[in-house]
Amino acid sequence: MAVLGVVAEVYPQLFLTISQTWVPPMDGNICIHVIGGGGGAAGTGYWAGGAGGYSKKNSLAVTTGGSFVVVVGARGPSGNGSASGGDGGASTVTGTGLSTLTANGGAGGNYNGSAHGGGGTAGGGDVNNRGGAGNTEGGGAVGVYGTGAVSINRFGSQTDAGSSDAGLANSAYGVITGGLTGTENYSYDADNNTANATQNAGDLCGGARARFYPGGCAGGSATVGGGGGGTQSTNAPPAQGGQGGAGLVLIQYLPW
């Protein structure tokens, strides 16, 4: 599915969220951003997921006679209880006049190996950055200007792209932007079976952790590209890790 962005009429940008063959709707120069799916977090144990890789083609001349095969990586599923999180899928773009752009998915948090998920690698573009790894506190973030951030606090990882509540909607003319990190679900009160709701991470960011005594809880999921947030609780029902973010291909027409 192609979703038009806000810089539409003359220089459209298209958010491709499912795999497809894409035919340029008009002649011109385009910028292509490719983001792999983020890894999901394991169940109980804080083993968070890694972010997908990021590949960018700065400029490519296209015509309506060309075509491109676009594969959009799936989000990594979350683990429940003692299950590990799943790996994110790779996103790729290949076609007329273009070497294959690849953004590999981030790895899921490994419950049995007691390990956080690593970030996905990337290749084929003018820019190729590895996603941030998961950490005890939260999922890794997509890196647009360098290797993605590793979470250093309970709110998950912040992408290095310019960030706001609007997230990807602020992207335009060769620049991709991200959202804001989520908030944790956290309670130590043994007499209180409620806690603050975990808010999912914004675009390109890693999910936040969840920690809840007693009872089950769910880590924060990522939206686009980031790793899922880890989780832990002391009693049944078992804890659920956060899902990794879905992959994405963003194609932007350029005014130059």
N, C-alpha and C positions, 0 to 999 in steps of 0.2 A: 504494500500500500504506500502510495506517495502522498505526503501531506505538505501542502504549500506553507511556507513560512511568511513572516511579516514583511519581507522586502520584495513583495510579489511582482507587480505588473511588468515592469521592464526587465528586472534582473531577479527572477524567481530563485528561491531555494527550496529544495525538496528533501524532506525527511523520509527515508526509505526504511520501513520497519519490518518488512517481510521480504524474503528472497524473490527475485523476479528478473526478467530481462528488461532493461531500461533503455528506451530509445529517446534521445534528446528531443525535446519539443521545439527547439529553435537552435539556430547556429549561434556560436559564440565561444567564449572561454569559460571554463568551469574550474572550481576548486572542489576536491573530493576529500572528505574526512571519513575515516573508517574506524569503528570502535568494536572491539570484541566483547562478547558477553562476560559478565563478572561471575566469579565462582560463588557458590552458596556456602553458608556456614554450617558446621556440624551442630548436632544437638548438644546437650550438656557438655560443657568443657571450654567454652570461649574460643574454639578453633574457627576463626573467621576466614572469609573467602578473599581471594586476590582479585584485583581489577583486570579488566580486559586491556589488551594492548591498543595502541593508537598509531595509525598510519595516515599520512596526508600527502596528497598530490597538490602542489601549490597552484599550478595552472595547466590546463589542457585544452587545446582547440578541438571543438566538436561540431558536427553537422547533423542534420536530421537523417542523413543516410547511415550514420553509425549506430552501434548498439553495444550494450554492456551487460554482462552477466553479474548480477549482484546477489551475494549470499550474506544473509544477516544472521549472526550467531545467536543462539538461544541463551537465555539466562540460566545460570547454574541453580539447580533445585536445592532446597535446604534439607538438612538432616533433622531427624526427630529422635530425641533420646540419645542412644549410643550410636546412631548412624552418622556417617560422614556426609559432608555437603558435596554436591556434584560440580563438575567442572563447567565453565561457560563455553559456549561454542565459538568457533572462529568466524569472523566476518571477512569477506573477500570481494574485490571488484576487479574484473578483467574485461577488456574489450578493445575497440578500435584505437590503435595508437598508444595503448597503455600497457605497461608491464603490470603484472598482478600485484595489487595492493592487498596485504594480509595483516589483519589484527587478530592475533590468537586470543582465545578465551583465558580468563584467569582460573586458577585451580581452586577446587573446593577445600574447605577446612577438613583435615583428616583426623577423625576421632580416634581411630585405632593407633595411628602413628603419633598422636598428640602433637600435631603440626598445623600451623596456619597455611592457608593457600598462597602460592606464589603468584605474582603478576604475569599476565600474558605478554609474549613478545610480539614484535611487529616487523614487517619488512616490505620492500618494494617501493616505498614512497620517498618523497623529498625529506620528510620527517618520519622517524620510526621510533616510538617510545614504548618502553615496557610499562605495564600497569603496576600500581603499588601493591605490595604484599599485604595480606591480612596480619593482624596483630592481636594480642590478648584482648584489647579493648574494642576493636571494630574492624570493619572491612577496608581494603585498600581503595584508593581513588585512581581515576584515569589521569594520566599525565599528558598534557598537551604541549608543554614547553620543556619537559624533561621527564625522567622516570617518575611515575606516579607516587604520591605520598603514601606512607605507611601510617596507620593510625597511632597517635600518641596519647589519646584520651578517650573517654567513654562515649564521645559523640560521633565517632567514626572519622574517616579521613576527608579532608577538604581537597577538591581538585585545584590545580594551579591555574586553571583557566579563570578568566574574570567571572565572578559569581554573583547571583542575585536570586530573589524569589522567582523571577521569570525564567531563570535557567536557560535552556537551549533557545527559547523564543527570542533572546537578545542576539543570537548569532547573525552575522551578515558579512558579505564581501570578503570571504577568505578567513574570517575569524569565527571560532566556535566558543561558546560560553557555557558555563555550568551553573548548577544550583547551589543550595546550602545543605550542610549536613543535617541529619535528623537529631532527635533527642532520645536519651536512653529511657528504658523502663527499669526502675530501680526501687527496691524496698527491702529494708532489713527488719521491718516490724513484724514479729511473729504473731501478733494479734490483729494484723491488718491484711486482709486478703485482697487488697487492691493496690495498685501502683500507678504511677503516671504512664499513660499510653505511649508506646514507642512510636515515634513518627518516622516514616521511611525517609531515606536520604534523598536529596535532590539530585538532579542530573549530574553524572560523572563523579559523584561522591560515594564514599563507602558507608555502609550501614552502621548504625550505632549498636552498642551492646545492650543486653537485657540481663538483669540480675534480680532475682526475686526470692525472698525467704518469707513464708513458705509458698508452695504451689508452683504451677507451671507458668511459663512465660515464653515470649517469642522475640528473637532478636530483630533489629530493624533491617528491612530489605532495602536493596539499592534499586534505583529507577532505571538508569541507563549506564551500563558499563562498570559500575563499582562493585566491590565485593560485599557479600552479605555480612551483617553484624553477628557476633558470637552471643552466646547465651548460657545461663546457668541457673538452676533452681535446686532446692534441697528435697522436695517432695513431689509425689505424683500430682497432676499428670506430668509427663516428661517435658523437658524444655524443647523448643523448636528453634533452629537457627534461622537467620534471615536469608532470603533469596538473593542471588546475585542479580545485577542489573542486566537488562536486555541489550543485545548488540544494536548497532545503528550505523547506517550510511547516510551522510549528509552531503548533498550536492548543491553547490552555490554557483549561480552565474555571476560573472565578474564584469564590472563596468570598464575594464581595461583589457 
